[in-house]
Amino acid sequence: MTKNFVFEADMAAKKIYVSREFNAPLEKVWRAFTEPELLKKWAAPKPWRIEEQTWDFTVGGASKYVMINPEGARHWVYDQFTAIENGRFFSTIGVFCDHEGTPNLDGSKSYTETRFFAIDGNRTKIETVHTFDNENTVKWFVDGGFKEGTAATLNQLDEVLASE
């Protein structure tokens, strides 16, 4: 069941659009995106897991964590929060990190805005737009399994929402 999962890449505009609906109230979905202990339960596609997480959910603050697969491969994720409107949206600037988790603040960037909407039946819709600063980066995401990983993590979020 896809729950109206939409993933569209616009290579010319260097953007990826994602939307998804959840059978949970907006407040519960917002918490799953903004509370680190909940985020840790769903944001890495299985069998990956999240470790070494730091979280400062304030404008100018940052989120950083490492995803680790069963073989020990590590992939760092770093985002700085640029805007937050409680229960409605947040935006970030993301950068790549080196193998030790140091963000490359001078490197390629992605700009992400995630919006939350209450919909009929005490449900929630999220809409996310990822905008990339160069063609190589958006191509790396599109060709690298970002669609499949996004679908998997959002399905895992369904499981977390059902159990919370």
Secondary structure, 3 states (H helix, E strand, C coil): CCCCCEEEEECCCCEEEEEEEECCCHHHHHHHHHCHHHHHHHCCCCCCEEEEEEECCCCCCEEEEEEECCCCCEEEEEEEEEEEECCCEEEEEEECECCCCCECCCCCEEEEEEEEEEECCCEEEEEEEEEECCHHHHHHHHHCCHHHHHHHHHHHHHHHHHHC
